[in-house]
Structure formats: structure tokens, C-alpha cells
Amino acid sequence: MTVTEELQLGEQSKQFFLANVNQLFDEIKNWLADKELHVEQRKVQINEESTGLYTAPTLVISAAQEKLAEIKPYGACIMGTLAAN
């Protein structure tokens, strides 16, 4: 595989990953919409060898000023993540 092909594959993997993370976060926000929780979307920087540095969303769920959960993606090119692709 050429360097150009590797870069293209890394970019495709990153875009597929980000689309799926955004879809999951939208579903979580919908599930929690009628709850008395604050859901805030933030950003995190991820740096991977095959994709380079990019920004991904994180989701922070809190109630009464107390953070209950933070959902943070780890990376697009983790072994096994492309099995469904």
C-alpha cells in the first residue's frame, strides 16, 4: 500500500468513526431529553499515527452541578474497529 493510500484509508476511517460517534451522541441526547439532566457536548483532541491530530466530540452528563458521566471517544484506528465497515 502506498503512503497516499494509507493516508486516504486513515481519513476514511476517521470520517466513518466521527459520523458514528456523532450518531451515538445524538441517540444518547434523545434518550436523556426528558430526564432532569444537563447534557453538554465538548471537544477533545485525538492524535493517531494513521490519521494525525483531529478533534472529536465528547459528551458530559451532569445533574445538580455534579458530573455523572463523561463519554469520550478513544480513536478511529483501534484494532478491530473497522470490522463492520
C-alpha positions as CSV (number, residue, x, y, z in Angstrom):
1,M,0.0,0.0,0.0
2,T,1.3,3.4,-0.9
3,V,1.6,6.3,1.5
4,T,-1.2,8.1,-0.3
5,E,-3.4,5.1,0.0
6,E,-2.6,4.8,3.7
7,L,-3.5,8.5,4.2
8,Q,-6.8,8.0,2.3
9,L,-7.6,5.0,4.4
10,G,-6.8,6.8,7.6
11,E,-9.0,9.8,6.6
12,Q,-11.9,7.4,5.6
13,S,-11.6,5.6,8.9
14,K,-11.6,8.9,10.8
15,Q,-14.7,10.2,9.0
16,F,-16.5,6.9,9.5
17,F,-15.6,7.0,13.2
18,L,-16.7,10.6,13.7
19,A,-20.0,10.0,11.9
20,N,-20.7,7.1,14.2
21,V,-19.7,8.9,17.4
22,N,-22.0,11.8,16.4
23,Q,-24.8,9.4,15.7
24,L,-24.4,7.7,19.1
25,F,-24.2,11.1,20.9
26,D,-27.4,12.2,19.2
27,E,-29.1,9.0,20.3
28,I,-27.9,9.5,23.9
29,K,-29.1,13.1,23.9
30,N,-32.6,11.9,22.7
31,W,-32.7,9.2,25.3
32,L,-31.9,11.7,28.0
33,A,-34.1,14.6,26.7
34,D,-37.0,14.0,29.1
35,K,-34.7,13.5,32.2
36,E,-33.6,16.2,34.5
37,L,-30.0,16.0,33.4
38,H,-27.7,18.5,31.7
39,V,-26.0,17.1,28.6
40,E,-23.1,19.1,27.2
41,Q,-21.1,18.3,24.1
42,R,-17.4,19.3,24.3
43,K,-14.4,18.6,22.2
44,V,-11.2,16.5,22.6
45,Q,-8.1,16.3,20.6
46,I,-7.1,12.8,19.4
47,N,-3.7,12.1,17.8
48,E,-3.3,8.8,15.9
49,E,-0.5,7.6,13.7
50,S,-2.7,6.8,10.7
51,T,-4.9,9.9,11.0
52,G,-2.9,12.6,12.6
53,L,-4.4,15.1,15.0
54,Y,-8.1,15.7,14.9
55,T,-11.0,17.0,17.0
56,A,-13.7,14.6,18.2
57,P,-16.8,15.3,20.4
58,T,-17.2,14.2,24.0
59,L,-20.4,14.2,26.0
60,V,-20.7,15.3,29.6
61,I,-23.8,14.3,31.6
62,S,-24.5,16.1,34.9
63,A,-27.2,16.7,37.4
64,A,-27.4,19.4,40.0
65,Q,-23.9,20.7,39.1
66,E,-22.4,17.2,39.6
67,K,-20.8,15.4,36.7
68,L,-22.3,11.9,36.4
69,A,-20.5,10.7,33.3
70,E,-18.2,11.8,30.5
71,I,-18.3,9.8,27.3
72,K,-15.0,10.2,25.4
73,P,-14.0,8.5,22.1
74,Y,-10.6,7.0,22.2
75,G,-9.7,6.8,18.5
76,A,-10.7,5.8,15.0
77,C,-8.0,3.3,14.2
78,I,-8.1,0.9,17.1
79,M,-7.6,-2.7,16.1
80,G,-10.9,-4.2,15.3
81,T,-12.9,-1.0,14.8
82,L,-13.2,-1.5,11.0
83,A,-14.7,-5.0,11.2
84,A,-18.2,-3.7,10.5
85,N,-17.0,-1.3,7.7
